[in-house]
Amino acid sequence: MQTSLSDLRLAVLIDADNVPSAKIKAMMEEIAKYGTPTFKRIYGDWTNPRVTSWKAVLLDNAITPIQQYSYTTGKNATDSAMIIDAMDILYTGRVDGFCLVSSDSDFTRLAIRLREAGMKVFGMGEQKTPSAFTSACDRFIYIEILTKLEEDAKAVTKAPKAIKQAPKTDKKLLNLISGSIEDLADEDGWAFLGALGNLLIKKQPSFDSRNYGFDKLLPLIKSFHQFEIDERPTGSGNIRHVFVKNK
């Protein structure tokens, strides 16, 4: 039986050198949307003052620290330890996917290798993450969007006009959405919103409506005013299926 996305057993491997500890709570909550972490490990040289901030949050989040000394100045031994562990975990057969938390492009080949082995690979890192790494994952989430205050989310809901203009200037985003609609469209030009969201992520793993200030895909699409929206009743209460079409 095929495992659903929410039932995935995930190995969460964190590069302590390349992500901020202040956002660990938001990161773990985001990861929980995609599966259940069965391994939670973080890699770094714990004798180095640079990673001291992580020590205070590891216990609360049940994350196991893995010590990796920096044997040579200028060389990142943490990367090697994390890659070796990932392959060891892969061959145990006890997980369905990996979440690689880092902004380092050195993990690009690891992400590719894990996907070749049939694993789902989620990446998580800062917006400075090179595109090679983000593209190598099934999905990549920028951690900057995870810690927005609830007041910001309310502001988006109450006053969307304040941010509606920004995506319109993004021709690349507009072309991505319109082209994906064309790919999925039926004979009348309509595409199911759920399928559209999946295709957008397949084409661009770092795609996330939250990157543009919207909690969901539908409000983002509506902000362009260049797409038709059709919300069709399903016969099950207030549940509706949403379809979109290029004007």
N, C-alpha and C positions, 0 to 999 in steps of 0.2 A: 504494500500500500504506500502511495506517495506521501511524503511528509509535507504538511502545510508549512508556510513560512513561519507562523507563530510557534510551531512545534519544533523548530530547528534546535539542535543541540550545538551550542557555539563555544569555540575556544577564543577567549578574549585575551589578546596579547598586546601589552602596552609598552611603548618605548618612552621611558621616563625622561629621556633627554630632549624629546621633541614635541611634547604636549604639556599644557599647563595643568597643574594639580587642582587649581581652583575650580575647574569645570568638571571634575570627576563625577559628581552627583548627576549632573545633567547628561553626561555621556552614558552612564550606566542606565539611566532611565530611557534614553534613546535606544540603546542596544536591546533592552527588554522588549521593544516593539517588534524586533526581528527574530527573537528566539530566546532560549534559556541558556545563560552562561554556565557551562559545566566545568570549564577551566577559566580561571581568572589570574593571570600572571603579569607582573610588571618587571621590566628589566632595566638595570642601571648599576652604576658603581655607588653603592650606598655609603661609601666612605667619603664621597665627594659632596661638599656643601651645596652644590647646585641642585641636588635632588632632595635636600632636606625637607622641603615643603610637602613632599609626597608622603613622608613617614606618618604624618598626623592623620591622613585620610585612608590609609590602607586597611586598618583594622575595621573601621566602620563599614567599609565596602567589601570586606572579605576577599581582598586581593593579596595573592602570595608574592612577596618580593623575591626576585632572583638576583643574586649578587653576581656581577660581572666586572672584574677589575679591568681598568684601562692599562693594558700591558705596555703599550707604546704611545707616546704623545702624538696627538693628531690622528690616531686611528680609533674608530668606534667599534670596540669589542662587543658592545651591547647588541648591535645589529646581527653579528654572527651567532650569538647565543640565542637570540629570538628566532632566527631562521632555523637553527638546528632543532630547537624545541618544537617549532611548528611542524617540521617534518616528522619528528618522533610522535607527536600527537596524531598527525595524519594517519600514520601506519597502525595506530591502536584501533582505528575504526570506531572510535567512541564519540565522534562528533559528525555533524552534518555540514558544518561551515565554520568559518573563522571571521573574527573581527580584528583587523590590524589597526591599532591606534597609534598613528605616527604621521608626521609631516615630511618624512624622509623618503626620497625617491629610491633609496637603496632597497626598499621592499617591493619594488615593481616586479622583479623576476619571481619573487616568492608568491605574490598574488597570482601571477600567471600560472605558475606551477600548481598551486592549490586548485585553481579552476580547472586545469587540465585533468586533475584527479577527481573531478566531479563535485568539488566543494563549492558551496556558496561563499563568496568573499565580500565582506563589508569593510570598507575603509573609513577611517575617521581621523581628521586632522585639521589643521588651520588652513585658511584660504591661500596661504603661501605654498601649499603642497603642489609640487610639479604635476603637470597634466599627465605625464607618463604613468604615474602611480594611480591617480584618480581613474584613468581610463582602464587600468588593469583590473579594477574591482567590478563586481556586479553592481554595487552601489557605493557611492562615497558621500559622506555627510561632513559638512564643514561645521566645526564645533562652535564657531562664532554665533551661529543661529540658534544654538541650544539654550543660551542663558539670557535671552531677552526677558525683561521684566514683564510681569502680567499686565502692568499698566500699558506697555507698548502694544501688547496683543489687543487690549481693549481699545486702544487708540486706532488700531487698524480696522476694528469692527465698527466703531462709532463714526470714524471720520476717514473712510477709505480714499476720499478725494485727495487727501494730503500726499498719498504715495502712488496714486493711479498713473501719474504721468511718467514716472521713471521707466517702467518696462517698455513703454511705447517707443522709446529711442533706441531700444536694443533690437536692431534688425536681425541679428543672429538668432536671438531667442524667438522672435516672430516667425522667422523662416523655419526654425526647428519645429515649432508647434504646427504651423500650417502644413508643412511637408509631411508631418506624422499623421495629421488628419487625412490627408490625401491617401497615404499608405493604407489606412484602415477603413476608408469610406466605403459605404455600400453603394448601390446603384443610384441612390438619391443624394449621395454626398455626405451622409451622416456617419459619425464615428462614435462609438461608446466611450464615455469619459474614462472608465476604469481601464479599458484596453489602451487608451491614449496615454494615461499615466505610466503604465508599464513599458510602453514602447519608448517614451521619452527617456526613461531611466536606462533602457537598453542602449539607446543611441548615445546618451551622455550620462554616465554613471553619477556625475556630480550634480545633475539636475535636481532641484528641490524648490518648490514654490516659495519656501521660507527664505531662500536667498534673495527674493525680490520683495519681501515684506508681506507675503500672504501666507496664511496658515494652510490653505488648501489650494488645489489646482484650479477649481472652478472660479473662485474670485480672481485669480490671476488671469485666466482666459477672458473673463468678462471685462477686465480693465483695459483690454486692447480695443474693444468695440469694433473688432473686425471679424468676429465669429458669431454665428447664430447658435442659440442655446435652445434645446428642447427637453423639458423635464416631463417624462412620461410615467403615468401612474402604473404601479405593478399589481394593484389589487390587494396588497398587503399593508393595510393601514396607511401611514403617511410616507411609506417608502416609495421613492421614485428612481427611475433610471434616467441618467442624464446623457444626452447625446449632443455633440457639437458639430458644426459645419462651417467651412470657409464661406464667407460672403462673396 
